[in-house]
Amino acid sequence: MDGSNAELDQERYAAFLMASLPALAAAPVARGRYGCLDAALAAAPREGFGVELGVWRGRSLRRSARQQPWRHFHGFDSLVGFPQDGRPDWQQDFAIPAAPRLPRNCTFHEGFFDQTVRRFAATATAPVALLNLDCDIYISAHQGLVGLAPLIAPGTAIHLDEAVNYDTWLFNEMLALFRFLEQTGLDIRWIARSGRVRDLPETLRFLEACRYPRWADDVAAGFGRPAAGVLVPRGADWPAVPPGLGARLAARTAAHHTRSQSRADCDPEDPIAPPLPAWRRWLARLR
Ligand SMILES: C[S@@+](CC[C@H](N)C(=O)[O-])C[C@H]1O[C@@H](n2cnc3c(N)ncnc32)[C@H](O)[C@@H]1O
């Protein structure tokens, strides 16, 4: 499957988001940069590998591996950054000259996920108990999840480092998770969030108005990106959404693919919204 989601059933994605985001918003808040990752580690079954998709300099993988020295962790990274997916967002340069130093209970797999993850899944001797998804973009998260699917089952704990609350969150890790759930018939029970969660209608309103808040203002107002959950068998299907919501999501997705949706591409000459004054940021932090 390629990076295009033209064939995606936007009604279904909207239904998943409308059902799942309130549950995420009701999950316990995990404080600190790695609070949600720690929650996923704590929820993971004792038996099984830890997998990190997107290792970069190894900070989060070292932390996980030291926290659970009895577990073996497999870290995957290209060392040259993202694959070319033609998408407008997330153009950061993550190239590094060599694999990072990692604890002894880690194995590093160099290369793009479409090759390395499939190779790993074909020979792995244990299921994936913990998956840290930290590869930012849709195509990578999608390839990683699909490649690992034979090793993933109800009970697998997942941490998404870029789950929600940024201008293109609808089109990256969350979208890959949704497609994985559709493919496997599983669902996710959210166990931790990093702060407030912006819902789908509000996200769409901001995107349609080209007014998605600045990252710094969102952080000050208590919105955070990471989230953690545990995969579960799907019970009742996600209820259908009000007419029109799927079409609005489809329109934003199309805009994203034509480079007109990410916050930076919206209208770079015209600041989206005035930054919050310092006193309001201070007040927001107290909430
Ligand atoms: C945000 S960084 C990871 C940060 C790291 N987990 C940490 O805590 O420091 C994202 C990494 O994902 C890697 N990546 C993204 N897509 C990839 C793909 N398809 N194959 C291999 N590596 C990929 C990039 O090379 C980059 O190093």
The ligand as an SDF file (V2000), in Angstrom:
LIG
                    3D

 27 29  0  0  0  0  0  0  0  0999 V2000
   11.4920   11.7120   15.9050 C   0  0  0  0  0  0  0  0  0  0  0  0
   12.8200   10.7200   15.4290 S   0  0  0  0  0  0  0  0  0  0  0  0
   12.9000    9.5050   16.6760 C   0  0  0  0  0  0  0  0  0  0  0  0
   13.2740   10.0570   18.0220 C   0  0  0  0  0  0  0  0  0  0  0  0
   13.6880    9.0440   19.0530 C   0  0  0  0  0  0  0  0  0  0  0  0
   12.6610    8.0380   19.3150 N   0  0  0  0  0  0  0  0  0  0  0  0
   14.0790    9.7450   20.3250 C   0  0  0  0  0  0  0  0  0  0  0  0
   13.3500    9.6840   21.3070 O   0  0  0  0  0  0  0  0  0  0  0  0
   15.0940   10.4290   20.3250 O   0  0  0  0  0  0  0  0  0  0  0  0
   12.1360    9.8730   14.0590 C   0  0  0  0  0  0  0  0  0  0  0  0
   13.0760    8.8580   13.4190 C   0  0  0  0  0  0  0  0  0  0  0  0
   12.3210    7.9960   12.5920 O   0  0  0  0  0  0  0  0  0  0  0  0
   13.1380    7.5890   11.5120 C   0  0  0  0  0  0  0  0  0  0  0  0
   12.2840    7.1080   10.4300 N   0  0  0  0  0  0  0  0  0  0  0  0
   11.1120    7.6740   10.0190 C   0  0  0  0  0  0  0  0  0  0  0  0
   10.5890    6.9420    9.0330 N   0  0  0  0  0  0  0  0  0  0  0  0
   11.4140    5.8930    8.8190 C   0  0  0  0  0  0  0  0  0  0  0  0
   11.3620    4.7640    7.9310 C   0  0  0  0  0  0  0  0  0  0  0  0
   10.3680    4.5860    7.0610 N   0  0  0  0  0  0  0  0  0  0  0  0
   12.3670    3.8590    7.9890 N   0  0  0  0  0  0  0  0  0  0  0  0
   13.3840    4.0390    8.8790 C   0  0  0  0  0  0  0  0  0  0  0  0
   13.4790    5.0760    9.7400 N   0  0  0  0  0  0  0  0  0  0  0  0
   12.4910    5.9830    9.7160 C   0  0  0  0  0  0  0  0  0  0  0  0
   13.9420    8.8300   11.1620 C   0  0  0  0  0  0  0  0  0  0  0  0
   15.1630    8.4750   10.5380 O   0  0  0  0  0  0  0  0  0  0  0  0
   14.1530    9.4750   12.5500 C   0  0  0  0  0  0  0  0  0  0  0  0
   15.4110    9.1520   13.0620 O   0  0  0  0  0  0  0  0  0  0  0  0
  1  2  1  0
  2  3  1  0
  2 10  1  0
  3  4  1  0
  4  5  1  0
  5  6  1  0
  5  7  1  0
  7  8  2  0
  7  9  1  0
 10 11  1  0
 11 12  1  0
 11 26  1  0
 12 13  1  0
 13 14  1  0
 13 24  1  0
 14 15  1  0
 14 23  1  0
 15 16  2  0
 16 17  1  0
 17 18  1  0
 17 23  2  0
 18 19  1  0
 18 20  2  0
 20 21  1  0
 21 22  2  0
 22 23  1  0
 24 25  1  0
 24 26  1  0
 26 27  1  0
M  CHG  2   2   1   9  -1
M  END
$$$$
